[in-house]
Amino acid sequence: MSSEIVKWFNKCEDNTTYNNFNVIFFRENDSSFPDESIKFFLEEQLAISYRNISFLKRNYSEEPQQKLIDYLNNYVFPTMSNQINKNVWKGDFGEILAGLIVGYFQNLEIPIKKMKLKFNSNRSVFSTDMIAHNTGDEITDIYYYEIKTRQNIKQKETVNQSYDYITVHAHNSLFRDEQLPNEGIADFISRFYEEQATQYGENDNNEMMNQMLEKSKKYHDIVKNPSNYNRNFELFFITEKSSYENVVLHALNTQTTHLTPLNVTIVLIENLNHLINTSRDNVIQSTVRLVHDVQ
C-alpha cells in the first residue's frame, strides 16, 4: 500500500501561521497521476473497504460472475442513479482515501472500516467520519476526523441556515460532535469484539475468546474514560486542485474554536470528479478480479 501512496502524493506543511490550527497539504507528485497502477491500487482498496474478500469468495467464487456483479450493484456500492446517491459515493470515496493517507503518512491505526457497517448502500454511515489511534497494544492518542470531498472547495454552501465555506461548516460539525458523548465508534467496536468473544467461547476456543475480550475492554475504556486519552482533531478536505484558494483557510482562521490541537489536511487532486466517477465504474471489475482471481 505505502509504495502507491508515496508514488501518488507528497506531503508538505503550510508555512502560513494560523491562530488555532496547523495545515498540511498533499499534492500529486506528477500531473499524469493517478496512473494506471495507482488507479488499480485505489479501486482494490475501495473494494476491500466495503466487504471482506474472503466473504465474497466463499459466497460467489463458484457462481457466475454476473451474480456477484448484481450483488455488488444492489447491496454494496452506492448507485449513481441520482445526485443524492452520487454524493454518498463521493463521501465514501473521500473517507476511504483519507484513511489510506492517514494510515501511511501519520502511521495511525484506523480500527474499523465504516463502509462495512452499511445496511443501505445508498446512505452514509452515521457517527464521526473517522477515528484513528496510535499503533501498539496501548491506546494513548485518539484522532477525530471530519472529512469533506468537494469539487469546488471555494464555493460557499448553506448548512443549518449558515452560508459559509465548507472549512467553517466542517469545523462546526466536528465541534458539535465534541459537545456530545462522541465515542459511538469505540462503543460499536467494543460490542463487536464482545460478540466475537462469545462465538469463540461457544466453540471452546478460549485463547481467541480472551483476545477478543481484551480488545473489547480496551475500546470500551475509551467510552468510560474519554478524558484519560489525548484527543486530537482534524479537518480533512479532498478537493479539485484548480479550485483551491487560501480564502477557505482564512475564513476558518476567523473562527473561535475549543478544538485543540486542531489540524487541517488538504488533498489536492487534478480531475477529482473524473477520478471519483471512473472509480465507481471500475470498482466492480476490481472486486470481480479479487474474488475470481482473474486479471
Secondary structure, DSSP 8 states (H G I E B T S, - for coil): -HHHHHHHEEEEE--S--SSEEEEEEEESSTT-S-HHHHHHHHHHHHHHHS-HHHHHHHHTTS-HHHHHHHIIIIIS---SSHHHHHHHHHHHHHHHHHHHHHHHS-EE----GGGG-SSTTS---S-SEEEEESSSS--EEEEEEEEEES-TTS-EEETTEEE-HHHHHHHHHHHHHTS---HHHHHHHHHHHHHHHHHHHTT-HHHHHHHHHHHHHHHHHHH-GGGSEEEEEEEEEEEGGG--THHHHHHHTS-----SEEEEEEEETTHHHHHHHHHHHHHHHHHHHHHT--
